[in-house]
Amino acid sequence: MGSEKLHAVLSPSKAHRWLACPPSARLEEKLNERFGDKSSPFAAEGTKAHAVAELKLRKEIGVINDFSYNAQRTSLEPISKQIEWATDVYVDTVMQRFYAANKESGDAIIRIEDRLDMSPWVPHCFGTGDAVIVSDGYLDVLDYKNGSGVPVNATGNPQARLYGLGAINLYGSIYGFQRVRNTIVQPNLDSVTTE
């Protein structure tokens, strides 16, 4: 496999499309096979912002030290002021949710970039959860959106709901949570929504 990134045919990020038009998933797969996965400058910026957000969050929770953080950050430069600010907002939001979960049940953990498997509900469906806060009190699945053009709301969001199912699949037999929250953090539109 090497550095090749796997994508689910029925991916959570495209659920809004394949739920409305199931054949579109195979059509997109065929187009990607023939022409390659074309990325826009906006997608490249979003990918970089996700990497910065992940790195900041890993440092914040003590998974990596300052030396490792600085070395990895250097590989991402240049980092725009916009990405710097937006990822700070995201990390602050995740940490506030984590502290609240810990206050409620005392056993909360944060998982970063977990592979979430939704295949019990959607065949071969998987994705990556940006941040998952899990405790016996509740499960909170947080998704970072870097865009500033199209607002993304957690309410009724198929991608967020699929991530919630994937997190239930991963942690439901370990923790006793009865509530699941899906949260989308979109700092560039000053938006944090939860379902």
Buried (B, 14 or more C-beta within 10 A) or exposed (E): EEEEEEBBBBBBBBBEBBBEEEEEBEEBEEEEEEEEEEEEEEEEBBEBBBBBBBBBBBBBBEBBEEEEBEEBBEEEEEBEEBBEEBBBBBBBBBBEBBEBBBEEBEEBBBBBBBEBBBBEEBEEBBBBBBBBBBBBBBBBBBBBBBBBEEEBEBEEBBBBBBBBBBBBBBBBEEBEBEEBBBBBBBBBBEBBBBB
